[in-house]
Amino acid sequence: MPSSWTHPTSLSEGLRPAQNRGTVRSLLLRNVSNLPVRIPAMEWDAISTGAKTMFRAYNGRAGATRELPVIPSGTECPRPCLLFARRYEGARGKDHRWDAIPGVLLSHRREPLGAISPEDLEREGFRFLPGFRFHWQRRYPTLGWRPWDFISVIEVRPLVEDDREWAATWLLDHVLGEWVR
């Protein structure tokens, strides 16, 4: 390392020319931090076993505050993530526990609730729209079925043994990035 080298304090000093904002510390924190994806409790069993790979959820609406799968726009996909859910147990659901597994975020987007395609309907685990609509109304009793509302569509799957090398490489490239190459 040259003797005149000093630790860069911002991206504008040449750390990452493509991104020209933020400090090195904020870049590291953003890259090092895991991406948590909260799975609705009703969907956890199917998603954690891999039987279901797609789910939809309201994003920050009143009446849906327990399920906030907030994924920042511009998030690169596919990428490793942490899938987690709050599971209620006991009398009247007063007791709860958190379940979590490593996963892969395959894609995410926002679209109107009523714009679900037949292929997506099948990936949600339903053959017909009325069955999905009934399930949606059970999940969101205060909001109900509002086909014009924009919702989050998130495609995930559990991390499998074959993904370990890819996930390690992805994390190494995105955490240490410029310093490793």
N, C-alpha and C positions, 0 to 999 in steps of 0.2 A: 504494500500500500504506500503511495507517495507520502512524503512527510508533510506536504501542504494540504493533505486531505482533511476536511472537517465534516462533522456529522451534519447532513442536510436537515434543515428544520421545516421545510415545506416542500410540497410537490413541485412548486415553481422553480426550485433549485436543482431540478434534474432527476428526482427519484423516479417518477413516472410521468413522462412527457404527455401521454395520452390523457391523463387526468390532471387538470391544472387547478385543483382546489384542495384544501384540507392540509393538515399537518401529517408528518410521518406517524405520530402517535395515533391520530384518528384513522389513518389508513390501516395501520396494524390492527387496531381494535376492530375495525369494520371487517377486515379479512380474517382475523383470528376467531372472532365470535361465531358460534354455531348459529345456524338458521333454525329456530324452533318453529315447528308447524303444529298448531293445535288441531287435533282431530275431534270432531263432535263425538260425545260419549256413545251415542246410538250407532255410530259408524266404526268404533274402535275395533271390535272383534273381527269384522270383515277386512278392515284395512291392515291390521297388525298381522294377520295370517296371509295376506296377499290375495285373498278371494275377491277383493274389490280394490280398484286402483284409482278411482276418481270420486270426488265428493264436491258438493256445492254448499256454500254457507253465506249468510248475510255478513256483511263486513262493517261492523260498528253501528248498526241500527239499534234504536231503542227496542227492548224486548229480545234482543239477540246478543246481549253483552257477554254472555258466558262463552260464546264461540266467536273468537276474533282471529281467524287465520290471516293475519296481516303479513303479507309478503311484499317487501319494497318493490316498487316498479323498477324495471331494469335488472332484476335479479337474473343472473345467468343460469340457464337450465341446460342439461341436467346438472345437479349438484348434490353433494351429501347434505343431509339435514337431520334434525332430531324430531321424530314424530312423538307426540305426547297427548294424553287425554286425562281429564279429571273424571274418575269413576266414583259414582255415589253408591254407598252401601248402607245397610242398617235400616232402622225404622225411619220412615219419611225422608230417607236420603240425607240424614244429618251427618253421617260419617262419610268420609271420602278418602281416596288415595290417588296418587298420580302414577300412571303407567307411562313408560317411555321406551322407545326402541330406536336404533339408528335406521335411517331411511334414505331414499333418493327422491328429491323433488324433480319430477320429470317435466312439468310445465305448470303455468298458472296464467289465468286471464280473467277478465271481467266481461260479463255478458248478461243480457236480460234473462231472468229466470225462465220465462216462457219460450226461449229460443233453444231449448234442448233438442238435439238431433236424435234420431232413432239409435245411432251408434253410441252416443253418450248415455242415452237412457239404458241401454244394455250394460254399459260399463258401470252404471250406478246400481245395477242389480235388478232392474225392472224391465218387464216386457212391454208394458203399456203405460201411457202417460197418466191415466187415472190412479194407478197404483203408486206412482211417484208423487203425484199431487197429494194423495192421502198421507203418505209418509212425511212429506214436507210440512203439511199442516199439523201433524203430531209433533214434529220437531220445533215448530214456531207457532204455538197456539195463539199468541197475541198478534202476530203479524199476518198469519195465514198465507194463502196463495195469492201473490201479486205478480202476475207474469211480466209486467213492464219494469219491475225493480231490477237494478243491476246488482249482481251477486258475484262472489268469487268462485271460480271453477279451478280446483286444484287437483293435479294428477300426481300421485305419490305411490311408492311401493316400499316394502321393507328392504333393507340392505341385506343381500345374500352373500354367501361365501365367495362367489365369483366376482363380486364388486369390491372386495377388500383392496386389491392392488390399485384399481382405478381410483377409489376414494382416497387412498393414501397419497397417490400421485397428485390428484386434484388439490387436496389440502396443502401439500408441500408447495405446489406451484402457486397457489393463491395466498398462502401465508407468507412464504419467504420470497416468492416471485423473483424480483430483480436481483436479489442477493445470491440466488442459487444458480442462475443461468450464466 
